[in-house]
Amino acid sequence: MAPSNEVLIIGGGIGGLTLALQLERAGIPARVLEAVPDLKPLGVGINLLPHASKELWELGLQDALAPVSVETSQSVFYNRFGQFVHADPAGRNAGFPWPQYSVHRGELQLALAQAVRDRLGAGSLVLDAKVVSYTDHGDRVSVHTIDSAGHETTYDGVVAIACDGVHSTIRKILHPDEGALRYSGYTMWRGTTRMKPFLDGASMARVGWLETGKLVIYPIIDYPDGTQLINWVAELAVPQRTDRDWSQVSSDGEFLEPFQDWAWDWLDVPAMLKASSHVFEYPMVDQDPLPFWTKGGVTLLGDAAHPMVPRGSNGAGQAILDTRALTAALLEESDPRAALVRYERGRLPRTAEVVELNRVNPPDALLREVFERTGDRPFDDIADVITAEEMHRMLENYRTVTGATLGALTADASSAGA
Ligand SMILES: Cc1cc2nc3c(=O)[nH]c(=O)nc-3n(C[C@H](O)[C@H](O)[C@H](O)COP(=O)(O)OP(=O)(O)OC[C@H]3O[C@@H](n4cnc5c(N)ncnc54)[C@H](O)[C@@H]3O)c2cc1C
């Protein structure tokens, strides 16, 4: 096989495709190997905070994002009685130069894939190429794939970056004895409902608390007739977890019960939940941070490197920050293997902190405070329960750890993650 100067990217999800675009912009050749034979718009809503949108804007993807997202105006918090707790302005409303997007995950993936084909060439995104193993030759890496008909192909590259998500094959090769998944004790049911906008038509609402039922609700697509596709996530304490499968459909409706009387003047929750076309079930699990990501010419990125409990809108965001840091390291180091080590040194400790914080104090933790301080009862005045300043501090602490403060983002971008 002829030597190749390409960076091989394993997995064409949000992280892998964004990495391909970052590398292309840096003048570094790349090829993406994706397992599925056809890319379909799988998944429902995710949020891209300004730290992630900044990267996508700098890649010139504003126009691609607009039709598959809604620009989020604010994050609002309510208790389960529909009482207003707090509003936290989002994105440009909070003074960031970049928006917060509530976006359809699958449509975002398709938009990124199109940009990769347009900029790197159609052959740079190889579908139906499931990576099964690799061989490290010391100065280059061969990645071995198999397609759905059973044909095997080997690709040669300078280094290989595993962006193969929560079930990462490469992570299992690097860490064969890793411990079991860590289940948080909570499971989420996710769906989308096409309906009239709620509140200002651009708010992300978090309501209630996990012990008695919590909801996260936000619009992800505007339709010309004035309706929106509303993404909702219902989270409940459940002793047993189901499989970690993003596409697992839930059919029994057991999650509906705690939300039966959640009908307020600003939203009729039971009507919204029942009108959803599909409901997916996903356990809120994560894995302990790894001792290392890099071995020779191979490293991990995104969910493959740091799967986290999906509670702070940082799954896609941290993957996108990884792509920036890795690209910067490849530009700064003449030896690509040294670049992988440099990237890991910058990103592993930071993402480990996010994994840990998502377990105990993600943004919705302020609803836990309200739940505990009120004994899960309605309040007369929220100021008697918790001050706006205390809530602001909790949210700002989360932004600090995740690298999403205005100060961190407007500081020297190249030092932000590398
Ligand atoms: C089908 C699907 C639906 C999702 N839905 C949601 C959702 O509704 N809400 C949410 O918050 N997050 C969802 N996620 C996760 C979310 O996309 C990630 O947390 C985040 O974007 C980080 O991206 P990533 O690139 O690390 O992983 P992902 O976006 O998960 O991408 C991983 C990619 O690697 C590919 N892959 C896996 N194994 C191999 C292999 N051996 N060889 C080659 N390619 C491989 C996968 O097919 C996938 O395209 C979903 C992920 C997937 C794959």
The ligand as a MOL file (V3000), in Angstrom:
LIG
                    3D

  0  0  0     0  0            999 V3000
M  V30 BEGIN CTAB
M  V30 COUNTS 53 58 0 0 0
M  V30 BEGIN ATOM
M  V30 1 C -27.5970 7.6210 16.1880 0
M  V30 2 C -27.2190 8.6350 17.2350 0
M  V30 3 C -28.2240 9.3970 17.8290 0
M  V30 4 C -27.8990 10.3180 18.8220 0
M  V30 5 N -28.9010 11.0280 19.3910 0
M  V30 6 C -28.6160 11.9260 20.3610 0
M  V30 7 C -29.6610 12.6780 20.9690 0
M  V30 8 O -30.8240 12.5310 20.6080 0
M  V30 9 N -29.3330 13.5430 21.9630 0
M  V30 10 C -28.0280 13.6980 22.3780 0
M  V30 11 O -27.7440 14.4860 23.2870 0
M  V30 12 N -27.0150 13.0300 21.7920 0
M  V30 13 C -27.2760 12.1350 20.8130 0
M  V30 14 N -26.2660 11.4250 20.2390 0
M  V30 15 C -24.8800 11.6220 20.7370 0
M  V30 16 C -24.2520 12.8990 20.2660 0
M  V30 17 O -24.2400 12.9570 18.8570 0
M  V30 18 C -22.8180 12.9040 20.8010 0
M  V30 19 O -22.8630 12.8920 22.2320 0
M  V30 20 C -22.0120 14.1300 20.4570 0
M  V30 21 O -22.4070 14.7170 19.2750 0
M  V30 22 C -20.5000 13.7880 20.3840 0
M  V30 23 O -20.1990 13.3460 19.0780 0
M  V30 24 P -19.2200 12.1920 18.6690 0
M  V30 25 O -18.7590 12.5180 17.3010 0
M  V30 26 O -18.2060 11.9410 19.7150 0
M  V30 27 O -20.1390 10.8890 18.6260 0
M  V30 28 P -21.3400 10.5430 17.6510 0
M  V30 29 O -21.9980 11.7620 17.1490 0
M  V30 30 O -22.1400 9.5510 18.4080 0
M  V30 31 O -20.6380 9.8560 16.3900 0
M  V30 32 C -19.9810 8.6100 16.3870 0
M  V30 33 C -19.9520 8.1040 14.9760 0
M  V30 34 O -19.0450 7.0070 14.8700 0
M  V30 35 C -19.6250 5.9940 14.0750 0
M  V30 36 N -18.9930 4.7300 14.4390 0
M  V30 37 C -19.2000 3.9960 15.5660 0
M  V30 38 N -18.4090 2.9220 15.5660 0
M  V30 39 C -17.6810 2.9560 14.4200 0
M  V30 40 C -16.6750 2.1140 13.8610 0
M  V30 41 N -16.2600 1.0060 14.4870 0
M  V30 42 N -16.1440 2.4560 12.6740 0
M  V30 43 C -16.5310 3.5750 12.0160 0
M  V30 44 N -17.4820 4.4000 12.5050 0
M  V30 45 C -18.0410 4.1100 13.7060 0
M  V30 46 C -21.1070 6.0930 14.3900 0
M  V30 47 O -21.8980 5.4840 13.4120 0
M  V30 48 C -21.2970 7.6000 14.4800 0
M  V30 49 O -21.5950 8.1660 13.2360 0
M  V30 50 C -26.5400 10.4940 19.2300 0
M  V30 51 C -25.5230 9.7350 18.6320 0
M  V30 52 C -25.8460 8.8230 17.6150 0
M  V30 53 C -24.7330 8.0110 16.9570 0
M  V30 END ATOM
M  V30 BEGIN BOND
M  V30 1 1 1 2
M  V30 2 1 2 3
M  V30 3 2 2 52
M  V30 4 2 3 4
M  V30 5 1 4 5
M  V30 6 1 4 50
M  V30 7 2 5 6
M  V30 8 1 6 7
M  V30 9 1 6 13
M  V30 10 2 7 8
M  V30 11 1 7 9
M  V30 12 1 9 10
M  V30 13 2 10 11
M  V30 14 1 10 12
M  V30 15 2 12 13
M  V30 16 1 13 14
M  V30 17 1 14 15
M  V30 18 1 14 50
M  V30 19 1 15 16
M  V30 20 1 16 17
M  V30 21 1 16 18
M  V30 22 1 18 19
M  V30 23 1 18 20
M  V30 24 1 20 21
M  V30 25 1 20 22
M  V30 26 1 22 23
M  V30 27 1 23 24
M  V30 28 2 24 25
M  V30 29 1 24 26
M  V30 30 1 24 27
M  V30 31 1 27 28
M  V30 32 2 28 29
M  V30 33 1 28 30
M  V30 34 1 28 31
M  V30 35 1 31 32
M  V30 36 1 32 33
M  V30 37 1 33 34
M  V30 38 1 33 48
M  V30 39 1 34 35
M  V30 40 1 35 36
M  V30 41 1 35 46
M  V30 42 1 36 37
M  V30 43 1 36 45
M  V30 44 2 37 38
M  V30 45 1 38 39
M  V30 46 1 39 40
M  V30 47 2 39 45
M  V30 48 1 40 41
M  V30 49 2 40 42
M  V30 50 1 42 43
M  V30 51 2 43 44
M  V30 52 1 44 45
M  V30 53 1 46 47
M  V30 54 1 46 48
M  V30 55 1 48 49
M  V30 56 2 50 51
M  V30 57 1 51 52
M  V30 58 1 52 53
M  V30 END BOND
M  V30 END CTAB
M  END
